[in-house]
Amino acid sequence: MLKKIAMLFSIILLSGCSILFPVPTKYEPPISIDDVAKIRLMGNPLYYSIRQKNDSGTLVGGFVVEHNRYLNIGFGRTVDMGFPKIQGKDYTGKYFETLVIADRKAEITYLAPNCSVTLDIIPKKDATYEVHYSDTDLTGYCVLYIRPVVFDEVNSIYIEGRH
């Protein structure tokens, strides 16, 4: 019996694992730094994905952190590109900063074991946005919030703006 199970498992691995467990796609930020917006994804980077319309209008992209096709354990690492930060906010947790093409629809998804939610946005050129999720604000639901990070000229600090 054990030999049959081992043989079946071997056949699946050798012949069809790419169909059963496809390699998850990875988001590739724009190469050019013209006409971009900045996005900071707060929380576990492993759970975030970004898809954005390409020149032909098709949504392309994937997870912001490379995924293994079989098992993903961990929290991903913080990626800090030096985007402006909100004065007084704690940035000691995990987050991931990346670029997206401005003025094109982007789809940001947070996909965790207990939470799956997608947010559509059309980011503005040169703007900085902060995205965070909550699975406690609405009972039984998880929510993605996005807020622009704006410069307060009166106080010379960055603050959370209204979207």
N, C-alpha and C positions, 0 to 999 in steps of 0.2 A: 504494500500500500504506500509506504513512504517513497519507494522508488518511482511509483506512478506520479505522485505529487511532485517529486523533484523533476521528473521528466517533463511534466506539463509546465511547471514553472520555467524550466530551461527553454522550452519551445516558445513560450510567451516572450521571454526576455530576448531571445535571439531573433524572433521573426516579427513581432508586432509591438514591441514596447514603445516605439515612436508614435504609434497610433493610439495606444492606450494611455501613454503618458507623454504628450507632446512637450517639446521644450517651450516654456513660456517666453513670450516676446518681451523685449526690453525697450523702454522708452529711450530714444536718442534725441537729445536736445538739439536745437538748431545750431549749425556750424557758424553762421554769420551772427555778429552781435548787433546788426542793424535791425530795426523793427522787431524788437523783442520786449517781453515783459518778464519780470522776475517772480518766481513762485517759491514760497517757503512752506513745506509740508510738515506740520508739527505732529510729533508722535512717532510711532514705529514706522520707519521708511519701508520696511519689508511689505507692509500692507497697502501701500499707495501705488496707483498706476495713473498714467496720463496718456490720453489718446487725443490727437488733434487732426483736423482736416488737412490733407495735403493739397497740392495744386490741382488735383483732379476732383477734389471734394470728398475723398474717402477718408474715414477716420483710421489713423494708423498710430501705433505706439505700443505701450505695454507697461510692465512694472518698472518703477524707477530704480530698483535694486535688482541685480541679476538673480534669478531664481533657479533652483535645482529642479529638475523635472519630477523627482520622486519625493523629496522631503526638504522642508525649509524650516530650520530651527534658528532662533536668534532674533535680534531686533534690527539688524542692519546697522550701519555706522552713520554717524552724523556727517553730513556734507555741508560745510560752511563756505560759501563763495564770497562772503563779505557784504552781503546785502544789508541795507539799513535795518536796525532793530528798534523796536518800540521801547522808549525810555521806561525803566522800572520793571519790565517784564522779565521773568525768569527763563533763561535759555539753557539751563543745565541739562534738560532732558534731550531726547533724540529729536532730530529734525533733518530735513533734506532740502537743500536749495538747488534750484535748476531754472533754466530759461525755457520759455515757450514763445512761439511766434505770435506777435501782437495782432489784434484785430481779426483773429480767426477763432472759430469755435474750438474750445478745448473741453474735454470731458475728464474730470478728476474723480477717481474711484478710490474708496477705502474699503478693502475686502479683508476682514479678519474673521476668525471662527465665530464670533458672536455679533458681527456687525458687517453689513454690506450696504453701501450707499454711494450714489453717484451725483455729482454736481456739475452742471454745465455753466461755462463762463466764456465770455469773449473778452480776453484781457486787453487792456489799453497799452499803447506803446510807452515804454520807459516807466511804467507803473510797477510797484512792488506789492505783492499780495501775500497774505498769510492765511493758510488753510489749517483748520483743526477739526477734529471729530469729537463727538460726545455720545456716549451710549447711556447717559444718565439724565439728560435734559427732558426727554419724553419717554415715559414708561413704555418699554417694549420696542422702541425705535432707536436707531442711531442717526445722527445728524452731522452733516458737514457744514462748517461755517467758513466763509471767506470774507476777509476784510482787507482793504488797502492799507498799506503803511504809508503815511503822509508826513511831510515836514511841517511842523508848526513854527511859522516864522516869528511869531511873537515871543515864544519861549526858546527858540532854536533847538528843538528836540523833535524826534520822530514819535508820532502817536498813531493809534488805531483810528482809521477813518471810517466813513460810512460807504457802503457799496450800493 
